């Protein structure tokens, strides 16, 4: 197994869509608040737009040409109550189950962090469902920490 990391292109779209299906269905199992993949419309178009975005970096991990993971980072304008003029946001990461605990996520994150540094980004944020124990544990392992609590109430 030789895992490589590269910038995603339109040629990778079918593999990326397979990962998006996996991550959306994973979250749907956590909470029906999320939509299952079958209910999304236009995700392929949205993903193609992300691939073209100058403030977006999408990387994929491959094993023998097969896409087994991806990460998406975006440079955003933060809310007016914080000091930085721009911050990095990690929109998404997902690794196929067979490739977890093999440093695949770490490799993707390291490459994304390089891009953020090149763009002079000093602060990176992300959102993870609090019930996603795998995700929370992984992000903390990579040095991310709780700094805000987002809450929801269903009526």
Secondary structure as the mmCIF struct_conf table of DSSP 4:
data_model
#
loop_
_struct_conf.conf_type_id
_struct_conf.id
_struct_conf.beg_label_comp_id
_struct_conf.beg_label_asym_id
_struct_conf.beg_label_seq_id
_struct_conf.end_label_comp_id
_struct_conf.end_label_asym_id
_struct_conf.end_label_seq_id
STRN STRN1 UNK A 3 UNK A 7
HELX_RH_3T_P HELX_RH_3T_P1 UNK A 10 UNK A 12
HELX_RH_AL_P HELX_RH_AL_P1 UNK A 13 UNK A 30
TURN_TY1_P TURN_TY1_P1 UNK A 32 UNK A 33
BEND BEND1 UNK A 34 UNK A 34
HELX_LH_PP_P HELX_LH_PP_P1 UNK A 35 UNK A 36
HELX_RH_3T_P HELX_RH_3T_P2 UNK A 37 UNK A 39
BEND BEND2 UNK A 42 UNK A 42
HELX_RH_AL_P HELX_RH_AL_P2 UNK A 43 UNK A 52
TURN_TY1_P TURN_TY1_P2 UNK A 54 UNK A 55
STRN STRN2 UNK A 56 UNK A 63
TURN_TY1_P TURN_TY1_P3 UNK A 64 UNK A 65
STRN STRN3 UNK A 66 UNK A 76
HELX_LH_PP_P HELX_LH_PP_P2 UNK A 77 UNK A 79
TURN_TY1_P TURN_TY1_P4 UNK A 80 UNK A 81
BEND BEND3 UNK A 82 UNK A 83
BEND BEND4 UNK A 85 UNK A 85
STRN STRN4 UNK A 87 UNK A 95
HELX_RH_3T_P HELX_RH_3T_P3 UNK A 97 UNK A 99
TURN_TY1_P TURN_TY1_P5 UNK A 100 UNK A 103
HELX_RH_AL_P HELX_RH_AL_P3 UNK A 104 UNK A 118
TURN_TY1_P TURN_TY1_P6 UNK A 119 UNK A 120
STRN STRN5 UNK A 124 UNK A 126
TURN_TY1_P TURN_TY1_P7 UNK A 130 UNK A 131
HELX_RH_AL_P HELX_RH_AL_P4 UNK A 133 UNK A 141
TURN_TY1_P TURN_TY1_P8 UNK A 142 UNK A 143
#
